[in-house]
Amino acid sequence: MGKRREFGMRRATRRACCPGTLAVLLAIALVAPASAQAPAASAAQCAGAAAPEQRDLACAAILRNPALPPKDAALTHYFRGFAMRDLNQGDAALAEFSEATKLDPELWPANWVRAELLTERRSYDKAAAAWSQVIQRYPDLASPYAHRADALDEQGRRAEAQGDYTKAIELARSKDPLAEFYMERAVSYEGDRQFDKALADYGEAIKRDDHLARAYYGRGRVEFLRGDMGTAAADLTKAFDGDPKDYYPLLWLYLAQARGGKDAPAELRRRASQLDLAKWPGPIIQVFLGDTAAEKVQPPHEPAAWSEAEQKAGGNCELSFYVGELRLAKGERARAVALFKTAVDSGIGEYIEYVSASYELDRAGR
């Protein structure tokens, strides 16, 4: 997806959920059978590694006991939430985690997962509030600050987000993904058009993890927007070579080479011959190569947690931005500006394509 992929939706996958989950597992396995008067097998299945359907049924059996104490009920809702999530029933999962936090405000891991689900649904204000509750419980843990920063940044509250990323960097321990914290603060600076700070942070990320392809990708984007096409092409090449499964750096690489006077189509066709162009954003690569008309491209329906209207708007944002850049590279300024406006009109502010199209529009007006 065109989402600022190294953040937003993909941010949810970069850090493991909830330190202390094992302790909660033990708690429900030991406490629930006695207080809920349910068989030990039911508690073990509810909190264990059984199939999600079995976990759901086991948790439901425990919750049917009217004498179940609130804290035990909260734990049961917590684990039923995971079963619902694994069944791809996102709304039901969110309801279970919300009920868990309502019954036991001290059950902070439920707020952790609840916040992730709220982020997936673009409920960034509620997600930030949930992360704040986690931070109150563990103020010296770096990751919740980075997560809250994600939610704040997606709302355009960049100064607050940058403050939280800075806090995460200051609190980072040896096992924390410090390079990613720097990279994500760089992304926020990029969206804020503080390009010098963004480049510095992307550089710090690379210094700490020179295999972090997304940091090269981010730095290449900023260099592209600043007009340094040669340096951008070098970083975008490293980004794609470091993660060939991510095609987005290849789109920017083509545009940087086209703007820099290189034989961009030949290079793109050589690389594209090894790719599955049915995989998004492969169809945009086909547009760049002249093999497909832009109006025939059908963006994918993702993220799955978004509404159909949001998915459609996100796809239009992506396609419009990249085709706009293609038009600009060909000297078709008026058509490019119209496409950049379409990308911005999508309202999907989380997408890097939205941020970049907005910048291109402002630059065109100068």
N, C-alpha and C positions, 0 to 999 in steps of 0.2 A: 504494500500500500504506500501511498505517497505521504502518509503521516510522517511527521518528523521521526522517522522510524527508530532512530537510536534513542528516542525518548518516547513520550506518549505511550502508545500501545505496547511497544517493545520494552519500554522501561519496566513494565510489570514483570518481565522475565529475568531481569538482570540480577535481582537479589532474592535469596531464598526467603520465604515467608516465615516470620515468627520464630525467633529463638525461644526456647522453652516449650515448644509444641510437644516434645516427648513427655514433659512433666504433665501436661494437660491430658495426653493420652492415658498415662498411668492413673491420673485422677479419675477420669470417667470410667476406666476399666475396673477400678477398685471401689469407687464410691457408688456409682449408679446401681449396681446389682443390689446392694444392701438397702439403700434409701428408696429405690424405686420398686423393690420387691420383684425385680425382673430376673430371669435366668442370667447367669454369668455369661453364657454364650451370646445373649442378646446385646449386652454391653460391649463384649469383645468385637462382635460384628459391627456394631454401630461405629466404634472408634477404630476399627482395624482395617485390614487390607482386602476385605471381601469385595465382590462386585458392587457397584454403586446401588443397584436395585436392592440387593440384600442389606446393605447398610441403611438405606432409606427405610425399609420395612422394620429393621431392628430398632432404629431410633424412634420410629413411630410407635412401636410397641411400648417402649419405655415412657414416652410422653403421654400415653393413655392413662397412666397411673395418676389419679387426682391428688394423691398425697406426695407427689414428687416435690422435694424442696426446690426453691427457685434457683439456687446455684447449680444443682444437679440438672435441672431443666435447661439452664443456660448452656451447660457443657453439651447436653444432648442436641440442642438446637445447633450448636456450633458444628458438631460433626455431621449432623444431617445437612447442614449447609454445604459441606464438601461433597456429600453424595449428590446433592442437587446440581452442584457445579459440574461434577463429572458426568452427569446426565444431560449437560448442556441446557439446563433449566435455570438460566441466569436470574430471572426475576424471583423464582422460588428460593434460590440460594441466597440472594440479597435479603429476602424477607427472613430467612432463618438466622443469618448473622446479625441482622438488626434486632431480632427478638432476643438473641443471646446477649447482646450488649444492654438491652433494656432490662432483662432479668438480673444481670450481673455486670454492673458498670466496670468492675475490676477485671473482667475477662478481656484484657487488652488485645490478645491475638485475634479475637473476633472483629475488633475494630480494624486491625491490620488488613484482614482479608476483605472486610466490608469496604474499606477504602479503595482497595484494588478494583473491586467490582464497580464501585461508583465512578472511578476513573475511566473504566472501559465504557461506561454509559455517558460520558461527558458531563457527569454531575460533579464538576471540579470543586465547587464551593463546599459541597458536603464531604467530598473526599478530603479536602484540606482540613476540615473540622475534625474528621475521624483521625487523621494523622496527628493532629494537635493533641488528641486524647492519648495516643500512643506515646507521644513525646513527653506528656506529663508523667506517664508511668516510667519511662526510660529516657530521661533528659540527656544522658551521656552516650546514647547510641547514635551512630552517624546516619545509618540508613533511613530512619523515619524522617529526618530533616531533608534528605535528598528526595524522598518520596513526596513530602509536602511541597517541596520546591517544584517538583513536576506539576502538581495540581495547580499551584499558584501561577506557574509560567504559562500553562495552557489557558489561563484566564486573562493573560496579558499583564499580570501583576509582576512585572519583571524585576523591579527593585527588591520586592519582598522575596521573590524566588532566588535571586542572586545572593541575598543575605543568608537564606537557608542552605544553598549550595556551599557557601563559604563556611558555614557552621559545620556541615558534613565533612568538608575538607579538614577543618581544624580538629574534629573529633575522630577522624579516621584512624583505625588501628591496622595492624599488619594484614588482617584477613579481609579488610574492606576494599572494595574496588575503587581505589583512589583515582586511578586514571579515568574511570568513568565519571566520577564526580567532577573532575576538571573538564571533561568533555561536555558534560551536560550544562555546566555553567557557561561554557563557550557557546553552546547552542542558544542559551538565553541571551548572551551578549550579541550573538548574531541576529537574533530576532529584534533586538533593541538597536541594531545598527551601530553598535559599539565595536567596530570591526577590529581595531587594534587590540582590544581586550580579548575578543574572540580568538584571534590568531595566537595570542600569548597563551591562552588556556588550551587551545588545541595542541600547541607545541608542548605544554606541560604534560598533557595526556600522552602524547607520543613518546616523550622522554621516559615516562614511567611504564609504558607498554607499547613498544614499537611495532607490535603485531595487531594493534587495535585499528582495524581497517576503517571503522566508522569515524575515527578521529582524522585520518587522512581525508576521508570523504568530506567531513565538515570543513576542514581547512581549505580543501580544494574549492568548495562552494564559495567561501568568503573571498578567496583570491580571484575567483571568476567574477564575482560581483564588483570587486575593486578594479577589474580590468586587466589583471595580471595573468593573461591566458597561458603563457608558457609555464609558470610556476604552478598554476591550477592544474594544467594537464599532467604534470609530473606527479602531483599528489593524488589526483583522481585515478591515474594509472596504478599507483600503489594501493589505493582503496579497492579497485576492482580485482587486481591480482591477489590481494590479501583475502578477499571474500568473493570468489567468482559466482556465488549463488545470489548475490545481490546485484541486480542489473542497473540500479539507479546511478551509481558512479559512472557507468558507461554512457548514459545519456548526457551527463554533464561533460564527460570527456570529449564526446563528439562535438558538443557545442563549443567547448574551449578550443578544440583544434580547428573547427570551422571559422571561428572568430580570429584565430591566430594565423590563418593562411595555410594550414596544413591540409594534406589530402585526407580529410576526415572520412568521406564515404568509403574509401578503400580500406582504411584501418578498421572502421566499424564493421564492414562486411566480413573482413577476415575474422574478427573476434566473434561476430554473430553466428558464423558458420558452425561454431562449437556449442551454441546455446539452444535451449528449447524456447523458441519465441512465442509459443502459446502461453507460456508463463508470464504473468504480468510483472513488469511493464514491457515485455517482449513486443506486443503489438505497436508500442510507440517507437521502438527500434525499427520496426518495419516501415513506419511512417517516415522516419528519418532517411531510410534507404530508398524511399520512393516505391516500395512494394505494396503499400496499403494506403488508401485515402483516409485522412484523419476522421472524416465523418462516418466511416464504417467501423471505427474502433469501438468496442464495447468494454468499458472498464469493469473490473470484477465487483461483486457485491461483498464488500468488506469495509471495515471490520464487522464481524457478525453481530456484535452487541449494539451496533448503531441501527437507527431506524432506516427504512428504505429510502426516505428522502435525504437523510444524511449521507448514506452510501452513494446515492446518485450525485449529490452535490460534491462530495469528495472526489469522485471519479472525474467529474467535469472540471474541477479545480486543477487536478493533475494534468489532464490531457490539454486543457487550454494553455497552461503555463508552458509546457514543453513545445507545443506547436507554435506558441507565441515566440519562444526563443528561436525556433527554427526559422520563422518568418523574419525575425530581426537579423539573424545571421545571413539571410538572403537579401537584406536591404529593404524588406517590405515593412517599413516602420508603422504605417497606419494600421495594417492588418495585425501586426504584433501588439500594438497598444490595445486594440479592441479585444484581443484574446487575453491579455493580461487583466483587463477590466472584468472579463467573464470569470477568470480565476478568482479575483478578489470578491466579486459579487456572490460567489458560492458561500461565503461566510464561514468556511472551514479554516479558522485561524490557526489550528494546530498543525496544519500541513506546511512543510517547508516551502512547497510550491506557492502557497498563499503568501507567505512572508516575502518570498523572492519576487513574486509578481507585483506585490505592493511597492517594493523598492524600485522595480523597473518602471512602474507607472510614475512614481514620483520623479525618477531620473529623467523620464521622457518629457515631463513638464518643466524641467529646468532649462 
